[in-house]
Protein backbone atom coordinates (compact mmCIF):
# COMPACT_ATOMS: atom_id res chain seq x y z
CA UNK A 1 0.00 0.00 0.00
CA UNK A 2 0.97 3.65 -0.42
CA UNK A 3 1.54 5.54 2.83
CA UNK A 4 3.16 8.59 4.33
CA UNK A 5 5.83 7.61 6.86
CA UNK A 6 8.51 9.27 8.97
CA UNK A 7 11.50 7.59 10.63
CA UNK A 8 12.86 10.67 12.42
CA UNK A 9 11.30 13.78 13.96
CA UNK A 10 12.17 17.46 13.99
CA UNK A 11 11.83 18.27 10.29
CA UNK A 12 8.97 17.77 7.82
CA UNK A 13 11.60 16.60 5.33
CA UNK A 14 11.59 13.31 7.25
CA UNK A 15 8.10 12.56 5.88
CA UNK A 16 8.12 10.38 2.76
CA UNK A 17 5.69 8.63 0.43
CA UNK A 18 6.53 4.93 0.72
CA UNK A 19 5.30 1.50 -0.40
CA UNK A 20 4.58 -0.82 2.53
CA UNK A 21 2.97 -4.21 3.00
CA UNK A 22 -0.76 -3.98 3.66
CA UNK A 23 -1.20 -4.65 7.41
CA UNK A 24 -3.10 -7.73 8.59
CA UNK A 25 -5.63 -7.40 11.41
CA UNK A 26 -5.27 -9.56 14.50
CA UNK A 27 -7.94 -10.91 16.80
CA UNK A 28 -10.49 -8.23 17.69
CA UNK A 29 -9.22 -5.88 14.98
CA UNK A 30 -10.43 -4.57 11.62
CA UNK A 31 -8.68 -3.65 8.40
CA UNK A 32 -10.16 -0.44 7.00
CA UNK A 33 -9.59 0.72 3.43
CA UNK A 34 -9.16 4.48 3.84
CA UNK A 35 -11.41 6.57 1.62
CA UNK A 36 -10.44 9.89 3.21
CA UNK A 37 -8.15 11.03 6.04
CA UNK A 38 -8.12 14.38 7.80
CA UNK A 39 -4.89 16.35 8.20
CA UNK A 40 -4.80 18.04 11.61
CA UNK A 41 -2.19 20.46 13.01
CA UNK A 42 -1.34 17.78 15.59
CA UNK A 43 -0.28 15.45 12.75
CA UNK A 44 2.21 18.07 11.59
CA UNK A 45 3.45 18.65 15.14
CA UNK A 46 3.90 14.89 15.49
CA UNK A 47 6.38 14.79 12.60
CA UNK A 48 8.09 17.84 14.08
CA UNK A 49 8.71 15.93 17.31
CA UNK A 50 6.30 17.67 19.68
CA UNK A 51 5.02 14.36 21.11
CA UNK A 52 7.84 12.49 22.90
CA UNK A 53 5.91 9.21 23.14
CA UNK A 54 5.70 8.70 19.36
CA UNK A 55 7.48 5.50 18.27
CA UNK A 56 9.29 5.25 14.94
CA UNK A 57 9.01 4.51 12.08
CA UNK A 58 5.43 5.69 11.99
CA UNK A 59 2.55 6.43 9.61
CA UNK A 60 0.88 9.63 10.90
CA UNK A 61 -2.80 10.55 10.84
CA UNK A 62 -5.57 10.36 13.45
CA UNK A 63 -8.86 10.94 11.61
CA UNK A 64 -10.28 8.71 8.88
CA UNK A 65 -13.36 7.41 7.11
CA UNK A 66 -13.42 4.23 5.06
CA UNK A 67 -14.80 0.74 4.51
CA UNK A 68 -14.07 -2.34 6.62
CA UNK A 69 -12.47 -5.05 4.47
CA UNK A 70 -11.44 -7.57 7.15
CA UNK A 71 -12.59 -8.23 10.69
CA UNK A 72 -15.78 -9.38 12.44
CA UNK A 73 -18.40 -10.53 9.94
CA UNK A 74 -20.95 -7.93 11.03
CA UNK A 75 -18.55 -5.10 10.17
CA UNK A 76 -17.24 -6.23 6.78
CA UNK A 77 -18.41 -3.82 4.08
CA UNK A 78 -19.57 -1.22 6.59
CA UNK A 79 -18.76 2.46 6.08
CA UNK A 80 -17.01 3.65 9.24
CA UNK A 81 -15.14 6.59 10.74
CA UNK A 82 -12.73 6.91 13.62
CA UNK A 83 -9.96 8.70 15.49
CA UNK A 84 -7.93 8.15 18.65
CA UNK A 85 -4.71 8.66 20.57
CA UNK A 86 -3.01 5.50 19.27
CA UNK A 87 -3.20 6.39 15.60
CA UNK A 88 -0.05 8.03 14.27
CA UNK A 89 1.72 7.98 17.63
CA UNK A 90 2.33 4.41 18.80
CA UNK A 91 0.28 2.64 16.13
CA UNK A 92 0.27 3.38 12.42
CA UNK A 93 -2.26 6.00 11.46
CA UNK A 94 -4.62 6.95 8.68
CA UNK A 95 -2.39 8.67 6.11
CA UNK A 96 -2.20 5.50 4.07
CA UNK A 97 -4.40 3.29 1.92
CA UNK A 98 -5.24 1.01 4.88
CA UNK A 99 -5.28 1.18 8.67
CA UNK A 100 -5.62 -1.54 11.32
CA UNK A 101 -7.26 -0.81 14.66
CA UNK A 102 -9.54 -2.34 17.29
CA UNK A 103 -12.92 -3.43 15.95
CA UNK A 104 -14.55 -1.45 18.78
CA UNK A 105 -12.57 1.59 17.65
CA UNK A 106 -14.71 2.28 14.59
CA UNK A 107 -18.18 3.84 14.49
CA UNK A 108 -20.76 3.63 11.72
CA UNK A 109 -20.36 6.67 9.47
CA UNK A 110 -23.43 8.95 9.38
CA UNK A 111 -25.21 8.47 6.06
CA UNK A 112 -25.48 12.21 5.39
CA UNK A 113 -21.71 12.70 5.60
CA UNK A 114 -19.44 11.95 2.67
CA UNK A 115 -16.19 10.13 3.44
CA UNK A 116 -14.28 13.43 3.16
CA UNK A 117 -16.72 15.24 5.44
CA UNK A 118 -16.56 12.48 8.05
CA UNK A 119 -12.76 12.44 7.94
CA UNK A 120 -12.67 16.17 8.68
CA UNK A 121 -14.48 15.94 12.00
CA UNK A 122 -12.80 13.44 14.32
CA UNK A 123 -10.34 15.52 16.35
CA UNK A 124 -12.33 18.81 16.36
CA UNK A 125 -15.66 17.24 17.28
CA UNK A 126 -14.42 14.75 19.89
CA UNK A 127 -12.43 17.57 21.51
CA UNK A 128 -15.46 19.84 21.56
CA UNK A 129 -17.74 17.05 22.79
CA UNK A 130 -15.36 16.27 25.65
CA UNK A 131 -15.16 19.95 26.60
CA UNK A 132 -18.95 20.28 26.76
CA UNK A 133 -19.37 17.01 28.66
CA UNK A 134 -16.71 17.69 31.27
CA UNK A 135 -17.70 21.32 31.84
CA UNK A 136 -21.37 20.44 32.23
CA UNK A 137 -22.99 22.20 29.28
CA UNK A 138 -26.70 21.30 29.18
CA UNK A 139 -30.03 22.92 28.30
CA UNK A 140 -29.99 26.61 29.20
CA UNK A 141 -26.28 26.81 30.10
CA UNK A 142 -24.87 30.28 29.48
CA UNK A 143 -21.86 29.40 27.32
CA UNK A 144 -19.07 31.52 25.84
CA UNK A 145 -16.77 29.94 23.23
CA UNK A 146 -13.60 31.91 22.48
CA UNK A 147 -11.94 31.39 19.10
CA UNK A 148 -12.93 30.89 15.49
CA UNK A 149 -11.21 27.62 14.61
CA UNK A 150 -12.51 24.13 13.97
CA UNK A 151 -12.87 23.15 17.65
CA UNK A 152 -14.66 26.39 18.51
CA UNK A 153 -17.20 26.05 15.71
CA UNK A 154 -17.74 22.37 16.60
CA UNK A 155 -18.38 23.34 20.23
CA UNK A 156 -20.90 26.00 19.21
CA UNK A 157 -22.77 23.56 16.95
CA UNK A 158 -22.85 20.78 19.56
CA UNK A 159 -23.83 23.20 22.34
CA UNK A 160 -26.72 24.49 20.25
CA UNK A 161 -27.99 20.92 19.87
CA UNK A 162 -27.82 20.57 23.65
CA UNK A 163 -29.98 23.66 24.07
CA UNK A 164 -27.28 25.88 25.58
CA UNK A 165 -27.43 29.67 25.30
CA UNK A 166 -24.39 30.10 23.08
CA UNK A 167 -22.21 33.14 22.61
CA UNK A 168 -19.14 33.19 20.37
CA UNK A 169 -16.11 35.47 20.59
CA UNK A 170 -13.23 36.02 18.19
CA UNK A 171 -10.51 38.58 17.64
CA UNK A 172 -10.15 38.67 13.86
CA UNK A 173 -12.87 40.46 11.92
CA UNK A 174 -13.17 37.67 9.35
CA UNK A 175 -13.76 35.13 12.13
CA UNK A 176 -16.46 37.33 13.67
CA UNK A 177 -18.16 37.62 10.29
CA UNK A 178 -17.98 33.87 9.68
CA UNK A 179 -19.45 33.04 13.10
CA UNK A 180 -22.24 35.58 12.67
CA UNK A 181 -22.99 34.14 9.22
CA UNK A 182 -23.53 30.77 10.92
CA UNK A 183 -26.13 32.37 13.17
CA UNK A 184 -24.14 32.72 16.40
CA UNK A 185 -24.20 35.95 18.41
CA UNK A 186 -20.55 36.95 18.41
CA UNK A 187 -18.35 39.32 20.39
CA UNK A 188 -15.48 41.09 18.67
CA UNK A 189 -12.71 40.62 21.21
CA UNK A 190 -10.86 43.79 22.11
CA UNK A 191 -8.75 44.16 25.24
CA UNK A 192 -8.75 41.39 27.88
CA UNK A 193 -9.96 43.79 30.58
CA UNK A 194 -13.16 44.52 28.61
CA UNK A 195 -14.23 40.89 28.15
CA UNK A 196 -16.30 40.71 31.35
CA UNK A 197 -18.34 43.78 30.38
CA UNK A 198 -18.90 42.43 26.86
CA UNK A 199 -20.13 39.10 28.22
CA UNK A 200 -22.35 40.75 30.85
CA UNK A 201 -24.33 42.49 28.11
CA UNK A 202 -25.35 39.13 26.63
CA UNK A 203 -25.13 36.81 29.66
CA UNK A 204 -26.21 38.81 32.74
CA UNK A 205 -24.43 37.40 35.75
CA UNK A 206 -21.63 36.03 33.59
CA UNK A 207 -21.08 32.88 31.57
CA UNK A 208 -21.58 29.61 33.41
CA UNK A 209 -19.07 27.94 31.08
CA UNK A 210 -16.28 29.56 29.10
CA UNK A 211 -14.42 27.45 26.55
CA UNK A 212 -11.15 29.10 25.53
CA UNK A 213 -9.81 27.37 22.42
CA UNK A 214 -6.99 29.89 21.90
CA UNK A 215 -4.85 29.55 25.02
CA UNK A 216 -4.65 33.31 25.61
CA UNK A 217 -7.89 34.31 27.34
CA UNK A 218 -7.83 32.28 30.57
CA UNK A 219 -6.92 35.21 32.89
CA UNK A 220 -9.51 37.48 31.23
CA UNK A 221 -12.16 34.77 31.47
CA UNK A 222 -12.22 34.71 35.27
CA UNK A 223 -13.96 38.10 35.67
CA UNK A 224 -16.49 37.06 32.97
CA UNK A 225 -17.39 33.87 34.82
CA UNK A 226 -20.62 33.29 36.76
CA UNK A 227 -20.58 31.94 40.31
CA UNK A 228 -19.55 28.27 40.33
CA UNK A 229 -18.62 28.60 36.65
CA UNK A 230 -16.19 26.44 34.69
CA UNK A 231 -13.46 27.43 32.24
CA UNK A 232 -12.41 24.73 29.76
CA UNK A 233 -9.05 25.10 28.00
CA UNK A 234 -7.37 23.18 25.15
CA UNK A 235 -4.32 25.34 24.53
CA UNK A 236 -1.68 27.50 26.22
CA UNK A 237 0.95 30.06 25.22
CA UNK A 238 4.13 28.68 23.68
CA UNK A 239 5.96 28.64 27.03
CA UNK A 240 3.03 26.86 28.67
CA UNK A 241 2.63 29.50 31.38
CA UNK A 242 -0.42 31.59 32.30
CA UNK A 243 -0.78 33.99 35.24
CA UNK A 244 -4.12 32.96 36.77
CA UNK A 245 -6.04 35.38 39.03
CA UNK A 246 -6.50 32.71 41.69
CA UNK A 247 -8.15 34.97 44.28
CA UNK A 248 -10.95 35.98 41.91
CA UNK A 249 -11.34 32.37 40.71
CA UNK A 250 -11.81 30.77 44.11
CA UNK A 251 -14.03 33.58 45.38
CA UNK A 252 -16.39 32.76 42.52
CA UNK A 253 -16.19 29.04 43.27
CA UNK A 254 -14.86 28.64 39.75
CA UNK A 255 -12.85 25.80 38.26
CA UNK A 256 -10.59 25.17 35.28
CA UNK A 257 -11.05 22.03 33.18
CA UNK A 258 -8.18 20.85 30.99
CA UNK A 259 -9.23 19.21 27.70
CA UNK A 260 -6.85 16.90 25.82
CA UNK A 261 -8.14 14.68 23.02
CA UNK A 262 -4.97 12.57 23.25
CA UNK A 263 -6.25 11.09 26.52
CA UNK A 264 -8.81 9.05 24.57
CA UNK A 265 -8.13 5.87 22.62
CA UNK A 266 -9.96 4.73 19.52
CA UNK A 267 -12.65 2.85 21.47
CA UNK A 268 -13.52 5.85 23.66
CA UNK A 269 -13.55 8.10 20.58
CA UNK A 270 -15.79 5.67 18.69
CA UNK A 271 -18.29 5.92 21.55
CA UNK A 272 -18.28 9.72 21.20
CA UNK A 273 -18.69 9.53 17.42
CA UNK A 274 -21.69 7.23 17.87
CA UNK A 275 -23.29 9.68 20.31
CA UNK A 276 -23.11 12.82 18.21
CA UNK A 277 -22.91 11.25 14.73
CA UNK A 278 -26.68 10.74 14.64
CA UNK A 279 -27.19 14.51 14.81
CA UNK A 280 -25.78 14.85 11.28
CA UNK A 281 -28.34 12.40 9.92
CA UNK A 282 -31.09 14.16 11.88
CA UNK A 283 -30.13 17.50 10.35
CA UNK A 284 -29.22 19.07 13.69
CA UNK A 285 -25.53 19.59 12.92
CA UNK A 286 -24.17 21.49 9.89
CA UNK A 287 -22.41 19.51 7.18
CA UNK A 288 -18.75 20.52 6.71
CA UNK A 289 -18.00 22.85 3.80
CA UNK A 290 -14.88 24.27 2.17
CA UNK A 291 -12.78 21.11 2.42
CA UNK A 292 -9.63 20.85 0.31
CA UNK A 293 -9.27 17.29 -1.02
CA UNK A 294 -5.77 16.28 -2.08
CA UNK A 295 -4.22 13.01 -3.31
CA UNK A 296 -2.29 11.15 -0.62
CA UNK A 297 0.82 11.32 -2.82
CA UNK A 298 0.77 15.13 -2.42
CA UNK A 299 0.74 14.80 1.35
CA UNK A 300 4.23 16.24 1.79
CA UNK A 301 3.14 19.53 0.21
CA UNK A 302 -0.07 19.60 2.25
CA UNK A 303 1.84 19.03 5.51
CA UNK A 304 4.06 22.00 4.68
CA UNK A 305 1.05 24.20 3.94
CA UNK A 306 -0.68 23.32 7.21
CA UNK A 307 2.57 24.02 9.06
CA UNK A 308 2.58 27.47 7.44
CA UNK A 309 -0.92 28.18 8.74
CA UNK A 310 -3.20 27.10 5.90
CA UNK A 311 -6.74 27.77 7.11
CA UNK A 312 -8.82 25.34 5.03
CA UNK A 313 -9.31 21.80 6.25
CA UNK A 314 -7.15 19.42 4.17
CA UNK A 315 -8.40 15.91 3.41
CA UNK A 316 -5.98 13.33 2.00
CA UNK A 317 -7.50 10.92 -0.52
CA UNK A 318 -5.64 7.63 -1.24
C-alpha positions as CSV (number, residue, x, y, z in Angstrom):
1,X,0.0,0.0,0.0
2,X,1.0,3.7,-0.4
3,X,1.5,5.5,2.8
4,X,3.2,8.6,4.3
5,X,5.8,7.6,6.9
6,X,8.5,9.3,9.0
7,X,11.5,7.6,10.6
8,X,12.9,10.7,12.4
9,X,11.3,13.8,14.0
10,X,12.2,17.5,14.0
11,X,11.8,18.3,10.3
12,X,9.0,17.8,7.8
13,X,11.6,16.6,5.3
14,X,11.6,13.3,7.2
15,X,8.1,12.6,5.9
16,X,8.1,10.4,2.8
17,X,5.7,8.6,0.4
18,X,6.5,4.9,0.7
19,X,5.3,1.5,-0.4
20,X,4.6,-0.8,2.5
21,X,3.0,-4.2,3.0
22,X,-0.8,-4.0,3.7
23,X,-1.2,-4.6,7.4
24,X,-3.1,-7.7,8.6
25,X,-5.6,-7.4,11.4
26,X,-5.3,-9.6,14.5
27,X,-7.9,-10.9,16.8
28,X,-10.5,-8.2,17.7
29,X,-9.2,-5.9,15.0
30,X,-10.4,-4.6,11.6
31,X,-8.7,-3.6,8.4
32,X,-10.2,-0.4,7.0
33,X,-9.6,0.7,3.4
34,X,-9.2,4.5,3.8
35,X,-11.4,6.6,1.6
36,X,-10.4,9.9,3.2
37,X,-8.2,11.0,6.0
38,X,-8.1,14.4,7.8
39,X,-4.9,16.4,8.2
40,X,-4.8,18.0,11.6
41,X,-2.2,20.5,13.0
42,X,-1.3,17.8,15.6
43,X,-0.3,15.4,12.7
44,X,2.2,18.1,11.6
45,X,3.4,18.6,15.1
46,X,3.9,14.9,15.5
47,X,6.4,14.8,12.6
48,X,8.1,17.8,14.1
49,X,8.7,15.9,17.3
50,X,6.3,17.7,19.7
51,X,5.0,14.4,21.1
52,X,7.8,12.5,22.9
53,X,5.9,9.2,23.1
54,X,5.7,8.7,19.4
55,X,7.5,5.5,18.3
56,X,9.3,5.2,14.9
57,X,9.0,4.5,12.1
58,X,5.4,5.7,12.0
59,X,2.5,6.4,9.6
60,X,0.9,9.6,10.9
61,X,-2.8,10.5,10.8
62,X,-5.6,10.4,13.4
63,X,-8.9,10.9,11.6
64,X,-10.3,8.7,8.9
65,X,-13.4,7.4,7.1
66,X,-13.4,4.2,5.1
67,X,-14.8,0.7,4.5
68,X,-14.1,-2.3,6.6
69,X,-12.5,-5.0,4.5
70,X,-11.4,-7.6,7.1
71,X,-12.6,-8.2,10.7
72,X,-15.8,-9.4,12.4
73,X,-18.4,-10.5,9.9
74,X,-20.9,-7.9,11.0
75,X,-18.6,-5.1,10.2
76,X,-17.2,-6.2,6.8
77,X,-18.4,-3.8,4.1
78,X,-19.6,-1.2,6.6
79,X,-18.8,2.5,6.1
80,X,-17.0,3.7,9.2
81,X,-15.1,6.6,10.7
82,X,-12.7,6.9,13.6
83,X,-10.0,8.7,15.5
84,X,-7.9,8.1,18.7
85,X,-4.7,8.7,20.6
86,X,-3.0,5.5,19.3
87,X,-3.2,6.4,15.6
88,X,0.0,8.0,14.3
89,X,1.7,8.0,17.6
90,X,2.3,4.4,18.8
91,X,0.3,2.6,16.1
92,X,0.3,3.4,12.4
93,X,-2.3,6.0,11.5
94,X,-4.6,7.0,8.7
95,X,-2.4,8.7,6.1
96,X,-2.2,5.5,4.1
97,X,-4.4,3.3,1.9
98,X,-5.2,1.0,4.9
99,X,-5.3,1.2,8.7
100,X,-5.6,-1.5,11.3
101,X,-7.3,-0.8,14.7
102,X,-9.5,-2.3,17.3
103,X,-12.9,-3.4,16.0
104,X,-14.5,-1.5,18.8
105,X,-12.6,1.6,17.6
106,X,-14.7,2.3,14.6
107,X,-18.2,3.8,14.5
108,X,-20.8,3.6,11.7
109,X,-20.4,6.7,9.5
110,X,-23.4,9.0,9.4
111,X,-25.2,8.5,6.1
112,X,-25.5,12.2,5.4
113,X,-21.7,12.7,5.6
114,X,-19.4,12.0,2.7
115,X,-16.2,10.1,3.4
116,X,-14.3,13.4,3.2
117,X,-16.7,15.2,5.4
118,X,-16.6,12.5,8.1
119,X,-12.8,12.4,7.9
120,X,-12.7,16.2,8.7
121,X,-14.5,15.9,12.0
122,X,-12.8,13.4,14.3
123,X,-10.3,15.5,16.4
124,X,-12.3,18.8,16.4
125,X,-15.7,17.2,17.3
126,X,-14.4,14.8,19.9
127,X,-12.4,17.6,21.5
128,X,-15.5,19.8,21.6
129,X,-17.7,17.0,22.8
130,X,-15.4,16.3,25.7
131,X,-15.2,19.9,26.6
132,X,-18.9,20.3,26.8
133,X,-19.4,17.0,28.7
134,X,-16.7,17.7,31.3
135,X,-17.7,21.3,31.8
136,X,-21.4,20.4,32.2
137,X,-23.0,22.2,29.3
138,X,-26.7,21.3,29.2
139,X,-30.0,22.9,28.3
140,X,-30.0,26.6,29.2
141,X,-26.3,26.8,30.1
142,X,-24.9,30.3,29.5
143,X,-21.9,29.4,27.3
144,X,-19.1,31.5,25.8
145,X,-16.8,29.9,23.2
146,X,-13.6,31.9,22.5
147,X,-11.9,31.4,19.1
148,X,-12.9,30.9,15.5
149,X,-11.2,27.6,14.6
150,X,-12.5,24.1,14.0
151,X,-12.9,23.1,17.6
152,X,-14.7,26.4,18.5
153,X,-17.2,26.0,15.7
154,X,-17.7,22.4,16.6
155,X,-18.4,23.3,20.2
156,X,-20.9,26.0,19.2
157,X,-22.8,23.6,17.0
158,X,-22.8,20.8,19.6
159,X,-23.8,23.2,22.3
160,X,-26.7,24.5,20.3
161,X,-28.0,20.9,19.9
162,X,-27.8,20.6,23.7
163,X,-30.0,23.7,24.1
164,X,-27.3,25.9,25.6
165,X,-27.4,29.7,25.3
166,X,-24.4,30.1,23.1
167,X,-22.2,33.1,22.6
168,X,-19.1,33.2,20.4
169,X,-16.1,35.5,20.6
170,X,-13.2,36.0,18.2
171,X,-10.5,38.6,17.6
172,X,-10.1,38.7,13.9
173,X,-12.9,40.5,11.9
174,X,-13.2,37.7,9.3
175,X,-13.8,35.1,12.1
176,X,-16.5,37.3,13.7
177,X,-18.2,37.6,10.3
178,X,-18.0,33.9,9.7
179,X,-19.4,33.0,13.1
180,X,-22.2,35.6,12.7
181,X,-23.0,34.1,9.2
182,X,-23.5,30.8,10.9
183,X,-26.1,32.4,13.2
184,X,-24.1,32.7,16.4
185,X,-24.2,36.0,18.4
186,X,-20.6,37.0,18.4
187,X,-18.4,39.3,20.4
188,X,-15.5,41.1,18.7
189,X,-12.7,40.6,21.2
190,X,-10.9,43.8,22.1
191,X,-8.7,44.2,25.2
192,X,-8.8,41.4,27.9
193,X,-10.0,43.8,30.6
194,X,-13.2,44.5,28.6
195,X,-14.2,40.9,28.2
196,X,-16.3,40.7,31.3
197,X,-18.3,43.8,30.4
198,X,-18.9,42.4,26.9
199,X,-20.1,39.1,28.2
200,X,-22.4,40.7,30.9
201,X,-24.3,42.5,28.1
202,X,-25.3,39.1,26.6
203,X,-25.1,36.8,29.7
204,X,-26.2,38.8,32.7
205,X,-24.4,37.4,35.8
206,X,-21.6,36.0,33.6
207,X,-21.1,32.9,31.6
208,X,-21.6,29.6,33.4
209,X,-19.1,27.9,31.1
210,X,-16.3,29.6,29.1
211,X,-14.4,27.4,26.6
212,X,-11.2,29.1,25.5
213,X,-9.8,27.4,22.4
214,X,-7.0,29.9,21.9
215,X,-4.9,29.5,25.0
216,X,-4.7,33.3,25.6
217,X,-7.9,34.3,27.3
218,X,-7.8,32.3,30.6
219,X,-6.9,35.2,32.9
220,X,-9.5,37.5,31.2
221,X,-12.2,34.8,31.5
222,X,-12.2,34.7,35.3
223,X,-14.0,38.1,35.7
224,X,-16.5,37.1,33.0
225,X,-17.4,33.9,34.8
226,X,-20.6,33.3,36.8
227,X,-20.6,31.9,40.3
228,X,-19.5,28.3,40.3
229,X,-18.6,28.6,36.7
230,X,-16.2,26.4,34.7
231,X,-13.5,27.4,32.2
232,X,-12.4,24.7,29.8
233,X,-9.0,25.1,28.0
234,X,-7.4,23.2,25.1
235,X,-4.3,25.3,24.5
236,X,-1.7,27.5,26.2
237,X,0.9,30.1,25.2
238,X,4.1,28.7,23.7
239,X,6.0,28.6,27.0
240,X,3.0,26.9,28.7
241,X,2.6,29.5,31.4
242,X,-0.4,31.6,32.3
243,X,-0.8,34.0,35.2
244,X,-4.1,33.0,36.8
245,X,-6.0,35.4,39.0
246,X,-6.5,32.7,41.7
247,X,-8.1,35.0,44.3
248,X,-10.9,36.0,41.9
249,X,-11.3,32.4,40.7
250,X,-11.8,30.8,44.1
251,X,-14.0,33.6,45.4
252,X,-16.4,32.8,42.5
253,X,-16.2,29.0,43.3
254,X,-14.9,28.6,39.8
255,X,-12.9,25.8,38.3
256,X,-10.6,25.2,35.3
257,X,-11.0,22.0,33.2
258,X,-8.2,20.8,31.0
259,X,-9.2,19.2,27.7
260,X,-6.8,16.9,25.8
261,X,-8.1,14.7,23.0
262,X,-5.0,12.6,23.3
263,X,-6.2,11.1,26.5
264,X,-8.8,9.1,24.6
265,X,-8.1,5.9,22.6
266,X,-10.0,4.7,19.5
267,X,-12.7,2.9,21.5
268,X,-13.5,5.9,23.7
269,X,-13.5,8.1,20.6
270,X,-15.8,5.7,18.7
271,X,-18.3,5.9,21.5
272,X,-18.3,9.7,21.2
273,X,-18.7,9.5,17.4
274,X,-21.7,7.2,17.9
275,X,-23.3,9.7,20.3
276,X,-23.1,12.8,18.2
277,X,-22.9,11.2,14.7
278,X,-26.7,10.7,14.6
279,X,-27.2,14.5,14.8
280,X,-25.8,14.9,11.3
281,X,-28.3,12.4,9.9
282,X,-31.1,14.2,11.9
283,X,-30.1,17.5,10.3
284,X,-29.2,19.1,13.7
285,X,-25.5,19.6,12.9
286,X,-24.2,21.5,9.9
287,X,-22.4,19.5,7.2
288,X,-18.8,20.5,6.7
289,X,-18.0,22.9,3.8
290,X,-14.9,24.3,2.2
291,X,-12.8,21.1,2.4
292,X,-9.6,20.8,0.3
293,X,-9.3,17.3,-1.0
294,X,-5.8,16.3,-2.1
295,X,-4.2,13.0,-3.3
296,X,-2.3,11.2,-0.6
297,X,0.8,11.3,-2.8
298,X,0.8,15.1,-2.4
299,X,0.7,14.8,1.3
300,X,4.2,16.2,1.8
301,X,3.1,19.5,0.2
302,X,-0.1,19.6,2.3
303,X,1.8,19.0,5.5
304,X,4.1,22.0,4.7
305,X,1.0,24.2,3.9
306,X,-0.7,23.3,7.2
307,X,2.6,24.0,9.1
308,X,2.6,27.5,7.4
309,X,-0.9,28.2,8.7
310,X,-3.2,27.1,5.9
311,X,-6.7,27.8,7.1
312,X,-8.8,25.3,5.0
313,X,-9.3,21.8,6.2
314,X,-7.2,19.4,4.2
315,X,-8.4,15.9,3.4
316,X,-6.0,13.3,2.0
317,X,-7.5,10.9,-0.5
318,X,-5.6,7.6,-1.2
